[in-house]
Amino acid sequence: MADQEAKLDAAIRSFQEQAAKAAELKDKIAGLRGSARNADGSVTVTVAPSGALLGLQLSPKAMNRTHTALQQDILTAIREATQQAAAAMQQTVQPILGDRAEQFKEAFNAHVEPLGPSTPPPAESLAGPASPVQQQPVRTQRPSRPAPSDDEDFGGPILRRDS
C-alpha cells in the first residue's frame, strides 16, 4: 500500500512540475515578438512567433515605390521578423523543455505555410484595376395597397375593440 502511495505522490509531483513549466512557458511565449524593417526603414512589421502579423507601419517614403516593390519589401520584412520571433521562441523553450524543445517546435510549426513567393511576379502578370461596371439599379414595383375601408381606424383591427 505504501508503495502505491509513493508512486501516486511521485506522479502528482511530476504533474505539478509539468503544469508549472507549462504555465511559465505560456507566459514567456505570450510576450514574444519579432520585428523587422526594410533597408531604408520605410516598412516596419511586427509578428507573433506563429507568424501572425501584429503590426505594419509604412512611412510616406514607402508610398514612392511601385506596388510590386512595396509588396516585396513587406513580405521580406515579415519573413525576417518571423525568423527573429522563431529564434526567440527557440531560446525561450529550450531551457524549459530541454529534449522536448525540438518536438515542440515541430508541433508549433506544423500548420505554418510558406509566406508568398520569394520573388515578385512580373508586372504584366498582375491584374490592373478593373474598370468599373456600370450597373443600373433594378426597379421593382411595390404591390399596391388595398384602399382603406371607412370602418377601419388607422388601417387595421389592432386598435379596434370588438364588443
Sequence and secondary structure as in RCSB ss.txt:
>XXXX:A:sequence
MADQEAKLDAAIRSFQEQAAKAAELKDKIAGLRGSARNADGSVTVTVAPSGALLGLQLSPKAMNRTHTALQQDIL
TAIREATQQAAAAMQQTVQPILGDRAEQFKEAFNAHVEPLGPSTPPPAESLAGPASPVQQQPVRTQRPSRPAPSD
DEDFGGPILRRDS
>XXXX:A:secstr
 HHHHHHHHHHHHHHHHHHHHHHHHHHHHHT  EEEE TTSSEEEEE TT  EEEEEE GGGGGS HHHHHHHHH
HHHHHHHHHHHHHHHHHHHHHHGGGHHHHHHHHTTT    S SS   GGGS                       T
T STTSTTS    
